Amino acid sequence: MAGSAREVTIAIVGCGGMGNRHLRGLAEYARHVEGLPGYPKFRVVAACDPNDRNVNLLADAAAQAFRSRPRPFATVDALLEAFPRLDSVDITTEPRLHATIATRFLDAGVHVLVEKPMALTVSQCNAMDRAAKRAGRVLCVAENYRFDPLVRLTRALLDVGAIGMPTLLLDHSVGSGGRIVITPWRHKRLYGGTLLDVGVHNVDLMAYYLGRIETVNAKVALLDKVRHGLRSQGPTGPGVAESPGAIYAVTNANLAVEDTVAPDVEDTALATLELAGGTLGHWTLSHAGHGASFGHKAIYGTGGSMEPAPPRTGSGPTVRVDGSAAPLDIVAQLALVPDFAVDAATARLFGGVRLGAYHLEAIDIDRKIQAAVFADFGNAIAIGRPPEVGADEGRHAVAVVNALFESSRLARPVSVSDVEAEVPAVSGWQADLDRDLAAK
């Protein structure tokens, strides 16, 4: 790397709401993780976005957080010309741009952290993976849910057989009917759509808990033909200027995003799944649910059941074992996993090595969970290891979500390996998407 083992230069490409959230994660990393053995210092040297207001908004926020203002750029080419020995980049643009931008930086010898979804199609993911291997650089996907310490506890309990052998997975969420989800591009096919943007979170947790998804049998549909207004991302207004909702409100206003959008990509999926370990799954994901929203996740095993820890809430898993009238309390859960401990970075961020719960405001959780992603990225750079969430994990999540569309189009189950292969045997949905993206 161009910097020393103790310092890694980094640029942020994409200065909308997510880019600003990542910046706050970097500041949290600097406060709590930087300086631990194996965790370098990140120095933000550049910000890049074609929108002048947003790039300067992020640069000003970085100056306040780090006492040094990164140089603003409108294009990647200008950034790389100014910083030919840049160590790393954090890509937080629209997903349709991930593959092109990531490959450009990897080919320039830069370590890459890219927001989820890794890309829109498996072919794009494969191109990114090949570029990382050619360059010998880290390619890390910012899939943050699994870094919650209570998600780690959920995994530990499953690993020791707290509910026996897992047999059945349920993952159901319905809501957001009629409203624009965060930004209008999430309702456009050539930008990814909500099923991909949100669904990769679900897939990553399923695979983290129970193993990779092998078969998908699905039906997808577009139920909401018109959406009005932005769905709230939390409190906004005086006194809450740092909330994620507030920052999206500012960056969306700077982009002058429309208040009405006609979606052209499906917003609802119903699927049955087969996982590598033999677990069967049922997955419902819909952003077209009007009225009351609904969400429920559960894993059933041969000796009990579990509701996994809801990520980013501070609440732990709910575990019920056969023969017990009440769920196991935190003490009983931790007693089942005497060897469970989170890594040093997570312990610093969340205040404990063996947590069963934590009590933080939503904005603080968001900073810490983003910081944990930078810890994975920074440690991978510093010691030369693969990141926990790299190309394999990011590609699998994209492949499973795209398998929803492939299965629905073919009206039959599809093997995820056939979707995920270097030369896929099932690729109709993705081939059309790749073709139309290339024509843009």
C-alpha positions in Angstrom: 0.0 0.0 0.0 1.1 3.6 -0.5 0.6 4.5 3.1 2.3 2.9 6.1 0.8 0.0 8.0 -0.6 2.5 10.4 -2.3 4.7 7.9 -4.5 4.0 4.9 -5.7 6.7 2.6 -9.3 6.4 1.5 -11.7 8.2 -0.9 -15.5 8.1 -0.7 -17.2 7.9 -4.1 -20.9 8.6 -3.8 -21.8 11.4 -1.4 -25.5 10.8 -0.9 -27.2 9.5 2.3 -25.2 6.3 2.4 -21.9 8.0 1.8 -22.5 10.3 4.7 -23.5 7.4 6.9 -20.2 5.7 6.0 -18.3 8.9 6.9 -19.9 8.8 10.3 -18.9 5.2 10.6 -15.3 6.1 9.8 -15.4 8.7 12.5 -16.7 6.1 15.0 -14.0 3.7 13.8 -11.4 6.4 14.5 -12.7 7.0 18.0 -12.9 3.3 19.1 -11.0 1.0 16.8 -8.1 2.8 15.3 -4.9 1.8 17.0 -5.9 -1.7 18.0 -3.4 -4.2 16.8 -4.1 -5.0 13.2 -6.5 -2.1 12.6 -5.0 0.9 10.6 -5.9 4.6 10.7 -8.0 5.7 7.8 -7.3 9.2 6.4 -10.1 10.5 4.2 -8.3 12.4 1.4 -11.0 12.7 -1.3 -14.7 12.8 -2.0 -16.3 12.2 -5.4 -19.8 12.9 -6.7 -21.1 14.7 -9.8 -23.5 16.6 -7.6 -21.6 19.7 -6.3 -23.8 20.2 -3.3 -23.5 16.7 -2.0 -19.8 16.3 -2.6 -19.2 19.5 -0.6 -21.7 18.5 2.0 -19.7 15.4 2.7 -16.3 17.2 2.5 -17.5 19.7 5.0 -18.7 16.9 7.3 -15.4 15.2 7.0 -13.5 18.4 7.9 -15.6 18.7 11.0 -15.0 15.1 12.0 -11.3 14.8 11.1 -10.1 18.4 11.1 -9.0 17.9 7.5 -11.1 18.5 4.5 -10.9 15.9 1.7 -10.6 17.3 -1.9 -13.9 17.2 -3.8 -14.0 15.7 -7.3 -16.8 15.4 -9.8 -15.3 12.3 -11.6 -13.4 9.2 -10.8 -10.8 10.0 -13.5 -10.0 13.3 -11.9 -9.8 11.7 -8.5 -7.3 9.0 -9.6 -5.3 11.6 -11.6 -4.9 13.6 -8.4 -4.2 10.6 -6.2 -2.4 8.0 -8.3 -1.2 6.2 -5.1 -4.5 6.1 -3.3 -4.7 3.1 -0.9 -8.5 2.5 -0.7 -11.9 3.6 -1.8 -15.4 3.4 -0.3 -18.0 3.1 -3.1 -21.5 4.3 -2.0 -23.1 5.1 -5.3 -26.2 3.7 -6.9 -25.7 -0.1 -7.4 -25.7 0.1 -11.2 -22.4 1.9 -11.0 -20.7 -0.4 -8.5 -19.1 -2.8 -11.0 -17.7 -0.1 -13.3 -16.3 2.1 -10.6 -14.9 -0.8 -8.5 -13.2 -2.4 -11.5 -11.7 1.0 -12.4 -10.1 1.4 -8.9 -9.0 -2.2 -8.6 -7.3 -2.0 -11.9 -5.5 1.1 -10.5 -4.3 -1.0 -7.5 -6.7 0.4 -5.0 -8.4 -1.7 -2.2 -12.2 -1.5 -2.6 -15.1 -1.4 -0.1 -18.4 -1.4 -2.0 -21.9 -1.0 -0.6 -24.4 -3.7 -0.9 -25.7 -5.0 -3.3 -22.2 -5.8 -4.7 -23.6 -5.3 -8.2 -26.8 -5.8 -10.2 -25.9 -9.1 -11.8 -23.6 -12.1 -11.3 -21.6 -11.2 -14.4 -20.9 -7.8 -12.9 -19.9 -9.4 -9.6 -17.6 -11.8 -11.5 -15.9 -8.9 -13.3 -15.2 -7.2 -9.9 -13.9 -10.5 -8.5 -11.5 -11.0 -11.4 -10.2 -7.4 -11.1 -9.5 -7.9 -7.4 -7.6 -11.1 -8.0 -5.6 -9.6 -10.9 -4.7 -6.6 -8.7 -4.1 -8.6 -5.5 -6.3 -6.1 -3.7 -9.0 -6.5 -1.1 -12.6 -6.4 -2.4 -15.0 -6.1 0.6 -18.8 -5.8 0.5 -20.4 -3.5 3.1 -23.0 -6.0 4.3 -23.4 -4.7 7.9 -26.1 -6.7 9.6 -23.9 -9.7 10.4 -21.5 -7.5 12.4 -24.2 -6.7 15.0 -22.9 -8.5 18.2 -26.3 -10.0 18.8 -26.4 -11.4 15.3 -23.1 -13.0 16.3 -24.7 -14.4 19.4 -27.5 -15.8 17.3 -25.0 -17.6 15.1 -23.1 -19.0 18.1 -26.3 -20.4 19.6 -27.2 -22.1 16.3 -23.7 -23.5 16.0 -23.8 -25.2 19.5 -27.2 -26.8 18.7 -29.3 -24.6 21.1 -32.4 -25.6 19.1 -31.1 -28.9 17.7 -30.6 -29.4 14.0 -32.3 -26.5 12.0 -35.1 -27.8 9.8 -37.2 -24.8 8.8 -36.6 -21.1 8.2 -39.3 -18.4 7.9 -38.5 -14.9 6.8 -41.5 -12.6 6.2 -41.6 -8.8 5.8 -44.3 -6.6 4.3 -44.7 -2.9 4.3 -43.8 0.4 2.5 -46.9 0.4 0.3 -47.4 3.5 -1.8 -44.3 5.3 -0.5 -40.9 5.8 -2.2 -38.4 3.7 -0.3 -35.6 6.1 0.6 -34.7 7.2 -3.0 -36.7 6.9 -6.3 -34.0 4.9 -8.0 -34.8 1.9 -5.8 -37.9 1.5 -7.9 -36.2 1.3 -11.2 -35.1 -1.9 -12.9 -31.7 -0.6 -14.2 -30.9 0.6 -10.7 -31.6 -2.7 -9.0 -35.0 -2.3 -7.3 -36.1 -2.8 -3.8 -36.0 -6.6 -3.9 -32.3 -6.6 -4.7 -31.4 -3.6 -2.5 -33.1 -5.0 0.6 -33.1 -8.7 -0.3 -29.3 -9.1 -0.1 -29.5 -8.3 3.6 -31.9 -11.2 4.1 -29.8 -13.6 2.0 -26.6 -12.7 3.8 -28.2 -13.5 7.2 -29.8 -16.7 6.0 -26.4 -17.9 4.6 -24.5 -16.7 7.7 -26.8 -18.6 10.0 -27.6 -21.7 8.0 -25.4 -22.1 5.0 -25.7 -21.1 1.3 -29.1 -21.2 -0.5 -29.1 -24.0 -3.1 -32.6 -23.9 -4.7 -35.1 -21.1 -5.2 -38.7 -21.5 -6.4 -40.3 -18.0 -6.6 -43.0 -15.7 -7.9 -42.3 -12.0 -8.2 -44.8 -9.2 -9.0 -45.1 -5.5 -9.3 -48.1 -4.6 -7.1 -47.6 -0.8 -6.5 -47.7 0.9 -9.9 -47.2 4.4 -8.6 -45.5 5.7 -5.5 -45.7 9.1 -3.8 -43.5 10.8 -1.3 -40.5 9.4 0.5 -40.9 6.8 3.2 -39.6 8.1 6.5 -36.2 6.9 7.6 -36.6 8.0 11.2 -37.0 11.3 12.9 -36.2 14.5 11.1 -36.3 18.2 11.9 -34.7 20.4 14.6 -32.6 18.5 17.1 -32.2 15.4 15.0 -30.0 16.7 12.1 -27.7 13.8 12.3 -30.3 11.0 11.9 -30.1 8.9 8.8 -33.5 10.1 7.8 -32.4 13.7 8.0 -29.3 13.2 5.9 -31.2 11.4 3.2 -33.7 14.3 3.2 -30.8 16.8 2.6 -29.0 14.8 -0.1 -32.3 14.0 -1.9 -33.2 17.7 -1.8 -29.7 18.5 -3.3 -30.5 16.0 -6.1 -34.0 17.5 -6.6 -35.4 14.0 -6.7 -39.0 13.6 -7.8 -41.8 13.1 -5.4 -43.7 10.6 -7.6 -42.3 7.6 -9.3 -43.7 4.9 -11.6 -41.8 1.7 -10.7 -40.8 -0.6 -13.5 -39.4 -3.5 -11.4 -41.1 -6.0 -9.2 -41.6 -5.1 -5.5 -42.9 -8.4 -4.1 -41.5 -11.9 -4.0 -42.8 -15.1 -2.5 -40.3 -18.0 -2.5 -39.5 -21.4 -1.1 -35.9 -22.2 -0.5 -33.6 -25.2 0.0 -30.4 -24.5 2.0 -27.1 -26.4 1.9 -27.6 -28.0 5.3 -31.0 -29.4 4.4 -33.1 -26.6 6.0 -36.2 -25.6 4.1 -37.2 -22.0 3.9 -40.1 -19.8 3.1 -39.4 -16.2 2.2 -41.8 -13.3 1.7 -40.4 -9.9 0.8 -42.8 -7.1 -0.2 -42.5 -3.4 -0.3 -46.1 -3.1 -1.5 -47.9 -3.7 1.8 -50.5 -1.0 2.6 -51.9 -0.5 6.1 -50.1 -2.3 8.9 -46.6 -3.5 8.2 -45.6 -7.1 9.2 -42.3 -8.8 9.9 -41.4 -12.1 11.4 -38.3 -14.3 11.2 -38.0 -17.7 12.9 -35.8 -20.8 12.7 -37.2 -24.1 13.8 -35.0 -27.0 14.8 -35.3 -30.6 16.1 -35.1 -29.3 19.7 -36.7 -25.9 19.7 -37.1 -22.7 17.9 -35.5 -19.3 17.7 -36.4 -15.8 16.6 -33.0 -14.4 15.5 -31.8 -11.1 16.9 -33.3 -8.3 14.9 -30.2 -6.5 13.6 -29.4 -3.0 14.7 -32.0 -2.9 17.6 -30.1 -4.0 20.7 -32.4 -6.9 21.2 -31.0 -10.4 21.4 -32.5 -13.6 20.0 -35.5 -15.3 21.5 -34.8 -19.0 22.1 -37.4 -21.6 23.1 -36.3 -25.2 23.8 -38.4 -28.2 24.0 -39.6 -28.9 27.5 -39.3 -25.3 28.7 -42.4 -23.1 29.2 -40.6 -19.8 28.8 -37.9 -18.4 26.4 -34.3 -18.7 27.7 -33.1 -15.5 29.4 -29.8 -13.8 28.5 -27.9 -15.6 31.3 -29.2 -19.0 30.1 -28.3 -18.2 26.5 -24.8 -17.1 27.3 -24.3 -20.2 29.4 -25.0 -22.3 26.3 -22.0 -20.6 24.5 -19.2 -20.3 27.0 -16.7 -19.7 24.3 -18.7 -17.0 22.5 -16.9 -13.7 22.3 -16.9 -10.9 19.7 -13.7 -9.6 18.2 -11.8 -6.7 19.7 -13.1 -4.1 17.3 -16.8 -5.0 18.0 -16.2 -5.2 21.7 -14.7 -1.6 21.6 -17.6 -0.3 19.6 -20.5 -1.9 21.5 -18.9 -2.0 25.0 -18.6 -5.7 25.7 -17.2 -9.0 24.6 -20.2 -11.2 25.5 -23.3 -9.1 25.1 -26.9 -10.4 25.3 -28.4 -6.9 24.7 -27.3 -3.3 24.3 -29.0 0.0 24.7 -28.2 2.7 22.2 -30.0 5.3 20.1 -30.6 4.3 16.4 -28.1 6.9 15.1 -25.4 5.5 17.4 -26.1 2.0 16.3 -25.8 3.0 12.7 -22.4 4.7 13.3 -21.1 1.6 15.2 -22.4 -1.0 12.7 -20.8 1.0 9.8 -17.6 1.3 11.8 -17.6 -2.5 12.2 -17.6 -2.9 8.4 -14.6 -0.6 8.2 -12.9 -2.7 10.9 -13.4 -5.8 8.6 -12.0 -3.9 5.6 -9.1 -2.2 7.4 -8.0 -5.4 9.2 -8.1 -7.3 5.8 -5.9 -4.6 4.3 -3.5 -4.5 7.3 -2.8 -8.2 7.7 -3.5 -9.5 4.2 -6.5 -11.7 4.9 -9.7 -12.1 2.9 -12.5 -9.9 4.3 -15.4 -11.7 6.1 -17.8 -10.4 3.5 -16.0 -10.5 0.2 -16.7 -11.4 -3.4 -18.0 -14.9 -2.7 -20.5 -13.7 -0.1 -21.6 -10.6 -2.0 -22.0 -12.5 -5.3 -24.1 -15.2 -3.5 -26.5 -12.7 -2.2 -26.9 -11.1 -5.6 -27.3 -14.5 -7.2 -30.1 -15.6 -4.8 -32.1 -12.5 -5.3 -31.7 -12.7 -9.1 -32.8 -16.3 -8.8 -36.1 -15.0 -7.6 -36.6 -13.3 -11.0 -35.2 -16.2 -13.0 -37.5 -18.7 -11.3 -40.5 -16.5 -11.7 -39.8 -16.0 -15.4 -39.3 -19.7 -16.0 -42.2 -20.8 -13.7 -40.0 -23.5 -12.1 -37.4 -23.9 -9.4 -33.8 -22.9 -10.2 -30.5 -24.0 -8.8 -28.6 -21.0 -7.4 -25.3 -22.6 -8.7 -26.8 -22.4 -12.2 -27.4 -18.7 -11.7 -24.1 -18.0 -9.9 -21.7 -19.8 -12.2 -19.0 -18.1 -14.3 -20.9 -19.3 -17.3 -24.5 -19.4 -15.9 -26.9 -22.1 -17.1 -29.8 -19.9 -16.0 -29.4 -16.2 -17.0 -32.4 -14.8 -18.9 -33.3 -12.1 -16.4 -29.7 -11.1 -15.8 -28.8 -11.3 -19.5 -31.5 -8.8 -20.4 -30.4 -6.5 -17.5 -26.8 -6.7 -18.6 -27.8 -5.9 -22.2 -29.9 -2.9 -21.2 -27.2 -1.6 -18.8 -24.6 -1.8 -21.6 -26.9 0.2 -23.9 -27.3 3.1 -21.5 
